[in-house]
């Protein structure tokens, strides 16, 4: 978060909520266009857009008018909790045989024999 973003948020922003990840969501205090108010998020930690849960994403992109509140959305039995994209981090999924997991995988019966020139 830059100093300009902090200053703009302090002067013109009104906090409307916070999610489970600690991200804070704001809207502009004085609305110039009643059809499109300005909305933004201040991330807790590194600015990573995948850390925004679906209900807050919908509010940020004007898909819903009101910000979400805890318990608003029914949770189905098949739903998993929201996880940010972990690609590029130490917690990213790496399949067996990946170079960062040792680079060796168990042999299988379908392994091929590479062509060797004679």
N, C-alpha and C positions, 0 to 999 in steps of 0.2 A: 504494500500500500504506500503510495507516494504522499508527500507532504501536501500536495495540491488536493488529492482526494480526501485527506483528513480534514483540511480546511473547508472544502466545499461541503462535506458531510456535517461539520460542526455548524457552519453558517446556514445552510439551506436544507439540511436533512432532518426528517422526523422518523425515528426508529419505529417500525411496525411489528417486529418480531425477531425471534432467534430460533435456529433449528438445533437438532441434537448434536451436530458437529461444532456448535459454537459460532457459526456464521451469523452475522447480524444483517437484517434487511431494512432498507430505508426507502422512503418516498419523499419527494420534494414538498416542503411546507406550503409554498404558494404555487398553486397549479395555474399555469398559463393557458393550457388547452385542457378543458374538462374531459375531453375524449381520450387524451393520452397524457397521463401524469408520468413523471420521470421516476423510475424505480431502479435500485441498485443493491448490490450485496458487498459487504466487507468480509472477506474470508478470514477464518481463524487459522492462522498458519500460512502455508504457501497458497498462492492464488491458483486454484485448480477448479475449473468449471464443473468437473464431474462430482465434486463434493456437494453440489446443490441437490437436495432431494426433489423428487418429481412434483410434489405439491407446491414447493417454493418456486420451482422452475416455471410452473404454470402461472403463478402470480407475477413473476418477473417479466414474462413475455405476454402479459395482458390476456391470457386465456381465461382467467377468472378475475372478478372485480375485487373480491375481498381476500386479504391474506389468510392463509390457513391457521387453524388453531388446533391444539392437541385434542385428539379424539374426533375431529371432523370427518376424517376419511375412514370408512370401515376397512379393517384389515382382514383379508381372506386367509384361510388356512394354508393355501398354496403359495402365498407371497413370502418372499424373503426380505429381510431388512436391506435398506439401501446401502450400497458400498461404493466408495469412490473408485475410479479407475486406478489400478495399482501398477500399470505398465510403466516400466522404467525405474521402479523402486525395488528395494530388497525383498518386498513382500509379493512381488509379481509371480504368477504361475510359471513354472519352468518344468517341462515334461522330462521324463527319464531320458538320460543321454545328453541333456543340455550341457554346453561347455561350462556354465557356471555351477552345475551340479556334479562336476567330476568328469563329464564328457564320455562316460562309459555306460552302455546299456546292456542288458542281458541279451544273449543271442537267442534267436527264435528259429523254429524249424523252417521258416520261409526266407531266411537270409540268403542272399544271392552271392555268387562267386563273381568277383569283378573280372572283366576281360583282361587277359594278359597277352600282349603281342608276342608272337613267337620269333 
